[in-house]
Amino acid sequence: MGFTIGGIREMRSGARRRVRATECTAVAEYTGLWGWDVVPGARAVSGQCSCGDAVCAAPGAHPLSFAEPVPAGAGLDDATGAWSEYPGAALLLPVGRAFDVIEVAEAAGRRALVRLERMGLPLGPVCATPTGRARFFVAPGAAAELPHLLYRMGWDDADLDLHGLGPGSYVTAPPSDLGGLGPVRWLRPPTMDTAGAPPQARLLLGTLAYICHRTHY
């Protein structure tokens, strides 16, 4: 049987419903299982942000100004109901509440992740972005402490491609895309043990800094 205009529309409508169902399930997982707030975010298509600002500084990578967060603890029904108010929104996680983030180049992050796992060190969730960055979720407060911690370890943070994200920042969460460039994906998904109690930054920082230094040089 050949394709028809109506059939194509039905297929597209079905695809959109599946995407929305996947996003609603992810929102409920983040709020209900992992205890994270989820904020509806803008999307970007062909470099243009859905917020409507032609000179948006962060296309597809910032919260929608009019949208209410879905709070930690919301179950499937509540999360689905809340998220249905913002069809097509990206899933953003506010940094500085349940976790801070240490961000490095993805190549360095993957090498560090292998080494950290072999060493048996505690690890939290880790995600990778389509821009080639790896983001390690660590205990809140890490971003503010990062320069001091690196200094105490003998590293000059100016020489490392290693950055902290703290309060006021947002990270795009899987399965959403980042700025229209592609989806964010988990390198190490959250679990019941790690989502609510990510490790202190100092436990990972020495290895991350060393791998970043080796990768850079």
NUVEX-799795 format. One line per 2 residues: number of its first residue (from 1); for each residue x, z, y of N, C-alpha, C. Coordinates in steps of 0.2 Angstrom, whole numbers, plus 5000, padded with zeros to 4 digits. Atoms other than C-alpha are relative to their C-alpha. Example, Ala and Ser with C-alpha at 12.3 -4.5 7.8 and 13.67 -1.06 7.14 Angstrom:
1	5004,5000,4994,5062,5039,4978,5004,5000,5006  4996,4999,4994,5068,5036,4995,4996,5003,5005
//
This chain:
1	5004,5000,4994,5000,5000,5000,5004,5000,5006  4996,5001,4994,5007,4995,5017,4998,5006,5005
3	5001,4995,4995,5009,5007,5032,4995,4997,5005  5005,5001,4995,4995,5008,5045,5002,5004,5006
5	4998,4995,4994,4996,5015,5063,4997,5006,4999  5003,4994,5002,4984,5028,5057,5004,5004,4995
7	4996,4997,5005,4995,5032,5042,5006,5003,5003  4994,4998,4997,5010,5033,5053,4999,5006,5004
9	5002,4994,4996,5001,5045,5065,4999,5006,4996  5001,4994,5005,4996,5056,5050,5006,5003,4998
11	4993,4998,5002,5014,5056,5044,5003,5004,5005  4997,4997,4994,5020,5061,5061,4997,5007,5001
13	5003,4994,4999,5007,5074,5063,5001,5005,4994  4998,4996,5006,5011,5081,5045,5007,5003,5001
15	4993,4998,4998,5029,5082,5050,5001,5005,5005  5000,4994,4994,5026,5092,5066,4997,5006,4997
17	5003,4994,5003,5015,5104,5056,5005,5004,4996  4995,4997,5005,5029,5107,5043,5005,5003,5005
19	4995,4997,4996,5041,5110,5057,4998,5006,5003  5003,4994,4997,5030,5122,5066,4999,5006,4995
21	5000,4995,5005,5027,5131,5050,5007,5003,4998  4993,4998,5002,5046,5132,5046,5002,5005,5006
23	4997,4996,4994,5049,5139,5064,4996,5006,5000  5004,4993,5000,5034,5152,5063,5003,5004,4994
25	4998,4996,5006,5041,5158,5046,5007,5003,5002  4993,4998,4998,5059,5159,5054,4999,5006,5005
27	5001,4995,4995,5052,5169,5069,4998,5006,4996  5002,4994,5004,5043,5181,5057,5005,5003,4996
29	4994,4997,5003,5059,5183,5047,5004,5004,5005  4996,4997,4995,5069,5187,5062,4997,5007,5003
31	5004,4994,4997,5056,5199,5069,4999,5006,4995  5003,4995,5005,5049,5207,5054,5005,5003,4995
33	4995,4998,5005,5064,5207,5042,5007,5003,5003  4993,4998,4997,5080,5208,5053,4999,5004,5006
35	5001,4995,4994,5072,5218,5068,5003,4997,5006  4998,5003,4994,5077,5205,5081,4994,4998,5005
37	5005,5003,4996,5067,5200,5096,5002,4992,5000  4999,5007,5000,5064,5181,5097,4997,4997,5007
39	5003,5002,4994,5062,5172,5114,4999,4992,5000  5001,5007,5000,5054,5155,5116,5005,4996,5005
41	4995,5003,4996,5067,5143,5123,4998,4992,5001  5000,5007,4998,5068,5125,5131,5003,4996,4995
43	4997,5005,5004,5072,5110,5121,5003,4994,5005  4997,5005,4996,5082,5095,5127,4999,4994,4996
45	5001,5006,5003,5079,5077,5123,5004,4995,5004  4996,5005,4996,5092,5063,5128,5003,5003,5006
47	4997,4997,4995,5100,5076,5139,4996,5003,5005  5005,4997,4995,5084,5081,5149,4997,5006,4997
49	5003,4994,5002,5078,5098,5148,4992,5000,5000  5007,5000,5000,5060,5102,5144,4997,5004,5006
51	5003,4996,4995,5059,5114,5158,4998,4996,5006  5002,5005,4995,5057,5099,5170,5005,5000,5006
53	4995,5000,4995,5073,5103,5181,5005,4995,4999  4996,5006,5001,5082,5087,5183,5008,5002,5000
55	4993,4998,5000,5098,5097,5186,5001,5007,4997  5000,4994,5004,5096,5111,5173,5007,5001,4998
57	4994,4998,5001,5112,5120,5171,5002,5000,4992  4999,4999,5007,5109,5123,5152,4994,4996,4996
59	5005,5004,5003,5098,5109,5145,4998,5002,4993  5001,4998,5007,5089,5115,5130,5003,5006,4997
61	4996,4994,5002,5098,5132,5129,4999,5006,5004  5001,4994,4996,5089,5144,5140,4992,5002,4998
63	5007,4998,5001,5072,5154,5139,4996,4996,5004  5005,5003,4996,5056,5147,5145,4998,5006,5005
65	5001,4994,4995,5053,5157,5161,4993,5003,4999  5007,4998,5000,5034,5158,5158,4998,5003,4993
67	5002,4998,5007,5035,5163,5139,5002,5008,4999  4999,4993,5002,5034,5181,5132,5004,5000,4993
69	4996,5000,5007,5046,5186,5118,4996,5003,4995  5003,4997,5006,5040,5190,5101,5004,5006,4998
71	4996,4994,5000,5046,5208,5099,5002,5001,4992  4997,4998,5007,5056,5215,5084,4994,5004,4997
73	5005,4997,5003,5044,5221,5071,4994,4996,4999  5006,5004,5001,5031,5208,5072,5000,4996,4993
75	5001,5003,5007,5024,5202,5055,4998,4993,5001  5001,5007,5000,5020,5185,5050,4994,4998,5004
77	5006,5002,4996,5002,5184,5057,5001,5001,5008  4998,4999,4993,5008,5191,5074,5005,4995,5002
79	4995,5005,4998,5023,5180,5075,4997,4993,5000  5003,5006,5000,5013,5165,5070,4996,4999,5006
81	5004,5001,4994,5000,5168,5083,5003,5000,5006  4997,5000,4993,5012,5172,5097,5004,4993,5000
83	4996,5007,4999,5023,5156,5093,4996,4994,5001  5005,5006,4999,5008,5145,5092,4999,4998,5007
85	5001,5001,4993,5007,5147,5111,5005,4996,5003  4995,5004,4998,5023,5138,5113,5003,4995,4996
87	4998,5005,5005,5023,5123,5102,5006,4996,5002  4994,5003,4999,5040,5115,5101,5006,5004,5003
89	4994,4996,4997,5050,5129,5108,5005,5001,4996  4994,4998,5004,5067,5133,5102,5000,5008,4999
91	4999,4993,5002,5071,5150,5094,5006,5002,5003  4995,4997,4997,5082,5160,5105,5001,5008,4998
93	4999,4993,5001,5089,5177,5101,5004,5003,5006  4996,4997,4995,5094,5189,5115,5006,5004,4998
95	4994,4996,5002,5111,5196,5114,5001,5006,5004  4999,4993,4997,5116,5214,5118,4995,5005,4998
97	5005,4995,5002,5101,5222,5110,5002,5003,4993  4999,4998,5007,5103,5222,5091,5008,4998,4998
99	4993,5003,5001,5120,5213,5092,5003,4997,5006  4996,5005,4995,5134,5205,5103,5003,4995,4995
101	4997,5006,5003,5143,5189,5098,5007,4999,5002  4993,5003,4999,5161,5184,5096,5000,4993,4998
103	5001,5007,5001,5162,5165,5098,5007,4997,4999  4994,5003,5000,5177,5155,5092,4999,4993,4998
105	5001,5006,5002,5180,5137,5087,4998,5000,4993  5003,5000,5007,5171,5132,5071,5006,5000,4994
107	4995,5001,5005,5187,5127,5062,5003,5007,4999  4997,4994,5000,5195,5144,5066,4995,5005,4997
109	5005,4996,5002,5179,5153,5062,4999,5000,4992  5000,5001,5008,5178,5146,5044,5006,5003,4997
111	4994,4997,5004,5196,5150,5040,5000,5008,5001  5001,4992,4999,5193,5168,5047,4995,5003,4995
113	5006,4997,5004,5177,5170,5037,5003,5000,4993  4997,5000,5006,5186,5165,5021,5005,5006,4999
115	4995,4994,5001,5200,5178,5024,4997,5006,5001  5004,4993,4999,5188,5192,5030,4997,5001,4993
117	5004,4998,5006,5178,5190,5014,5005,5002,4994  4995,4998,5005,5194,5190,5003,5002,5007,5001
119	4998,4993,4998,5199,5206,5012,4995,5005,4999  5006,4995,5001,5182,5214,5009,4998,5004,5006
121	5002,4997,4994,5179,5218,5027,4993,4999,5001  5007,5001,4998,5162,5221,5033,4998,4994,5004
123	5001,5005,4996,5154,5206,5040,4992,5000,5002  5007,5001,4998,5138,5202,5049,4998,4993,5000
125	5002,5007,5000,5128,5186,5051,5005,4995,5004  4995,5005,4997,5139,5170,5056,4996,4994,5000
127	5003,5007,4999,5131,5154,5063,5005,4995,5003  4996,5006,4997,5139,5137,5068,4995,4996,5004
129	5004,5004,4995,5133,5126,5082,5002,4993,4999  4998,5007,5000,5133,5107,5084,5005,4999,5005
131	4995,5001,4995,5145,5109,5098,5007,5003,4997  4993,4998,5003,5159,5115,5085,5002,5007,5001
133	4998,4993,4999,5158,5134,5088,4997,5004,4994  5002,4995,5005,5156,5148,5076,4999,5007,5004
135	5002,4994,4996,5147,5164,5082,4999,5006,4995  5000,4994,5004,5150,5181,5073,4996,5005,5003
137	5004,4995,4997,5137,5194,5076,5003,5006,4998  4997,4993,5000,5144,5211,5079,4996,5005,5004
139	5003,4994,4997,5139,5228,5085,4999,4999,5008  5001,5000,4993,5132,5229,5103,5006,5003,5004
141	4995,4997,4996,5145,5233,5116,5007,4996,4999  4994,5004,5001,5158,5221,5109,5003,4996,5006
143	4998,5004,4995,5158,5209,5123,5004,5004,5006  4997,4997,4995,5162,5222,5136,5007,5003,4998
145	4993,4997,5003,5176,5230,5125,5005,4995,4998  4995,5005,5003,5184,5213,5120,5006,5000,5004
147	4994,5000,4996,5197,5212,5134,5005,5006,4998  4996,4994,5001,5203,5230,5131,5002,5000,4992
149	4998,5000,5007,5203,5228,5112,5005,4995,4998  4995,5005,5001,5213,5212,5112,5007,5003,5003
151	4994,4998,4997,5225,5220,5124,5004,5006,4996  4998,4995,5004,5227,5235,5113,5004,4997,4993
153	4997,5004,5006,5231,5223,5098,5006,4996,5002  4994,5004,4998,5244,5214,5108,4998,4993,5001
155	5002,5007,4999,5234,5198,5111,4998,4999,5007  5002,5002,4993,5232,5190,5128,4994,4995,4999
157	5006,5004,5001,5214,5184,5128,5000,4993,5004  5000,5006,4997,5218,5170,5140,5003,4995,4996
159	4997,5004,5004,5228,5162,5127,4996,4998,4993  5004,5001,5006,5214,5162,5114,4994,4997,5001
161	5007,5003,4999,5199,5152,5112,4995,5004,4996  5004,4994,5003,5189,5168,5108,4996,5003,5006
163	5004,4997,4994,5175,5174,5119,4994,5004,4997  5005,4995,5002,5162,5188,5119,4994,4998,5004
165	5007,5000,4996,5143,5186,5123,4997,5006,4999  5003,4994,5000,5134,5201,5128,4993,5000,5004
167	5007,4999,4997,5118,5207,5137,5000,4994,5006  5002,5005,4996,5110,5193,5147,5001,4993,4997
169	4999,5007,5003,5116,5179,5135,4994,4999,4994  5005,5002,5006,5105,5170,5122,5004,4995,4995
171	4997,5005,5005,5110,5161,5106,4994,4997,4997  5005,5004,5004,5100,5147,5098,5001,5002,4993
173	5000,4998,5007,5095,5152,5080,4997,4995,4996  5003,5005,5005,5092,5141,5065,4993,5002,4999
175	4998,5007,5001,5082,5130,5062,5000,4996,5006  5000,5004,4993,5082,5125,5081,5006,4996,5001
177	4994,5004,4998,5093,5112,5088,5003,5003,5007  4997,4998,4994,5105,5116,5102,5001,4995,5005
179	4999,5005,4995,5103,5106,5118,4999,4993,4998  5001,5007,5002,5097,5091,5108,5005,4997,4996
181	4994,5003,5004,5114,5089,5099,4999,5001,4993  5001,4999,5007,5108,5095,5082,4999,5007,4999
183	5002,4994,5001,5103,5110,5073,5006,5005,4999  4996,4995,5002,5111,5127,5072,4999,5002,4993
185	5001,4998,5008,5115,5133,5054,5004,5006,4999  4997,4994,5002,5120,5149,5046,5006,4998,4995
187	4994,5000,5005,5138,5150,5038,4999,5006,4996  5001,4994,5004,5133,5168,5033,4993,5002,5002
189	5007,4998,4998,5114,5171,5034,5000,5008,5001  5001,4992,5000,5108,5189,5039,4997,5002,4994
191	5002,4997,5005,5104,5201,5026,4997,5007,5002  5002,4993,4999,5095,5218,5025,5005,5005,5002
193	4994,4996,4998,5112,5226,5026,5003,4999,5006  4996,5002,4994,5120,5216,5040,4996,4999,5006
195	5003,5001,4994,5106,5212,5052,4999,5006,5005  5001,4994,4996,5102,5229,5058,5006,5004,5001
197	4994,4996,4999,5120,5236,5057,5006,4995,5000  4994,5004,5000,5133,5222,5061,5006,5004,5001
199	4994,4997,5000,5151,5227,5060,5002,5001,5008  4996,4999,4993,5161,5234,5075,5005,4995,5001
201	4996,5006,4999,5171,5220,5083,5007,5002,4998  4993,4999,5001,5188,5229,5081,5001,4999,4992
203	4998,5001,5007,5186,5228,5062,5001,4992,4998  4999,5007,5001,5186,5209,5063,5005,4996,5005
205	4997,5004,4994,5195,5205,5079,5008,4998,4998  4993,5001,5002,5213,5206,5072,5001,4993,4996
207	4999,5006,5004,5210,5192,5059,4997,4994,5005  5003,5005,4996,5199,5182,5071,5006,4997,5006
209	4995,5002,4995,5213,5182,5085,5006,4997,4997  4994,5003,5004,5227,5178,5072,4998,4993,4998
211	5002,5007,5002,5217,5163,5065,4999,4996,5006  5000,5004,4994,5213,5157,5083,5006,4998,5002
213	4993,5002,4997,5231,5158,5088,5003,4995,4995  4997,5005,5005,5237,5149,5072,4997,4993,5001
215	5004,5006,5000,5223,5136,5074,5002,4996,5007  4998,5003,4993,5228,5133,5093,5007,4997,5000
217	4993,5003,5000,5247,5131,5089,5001,4997,4994
//
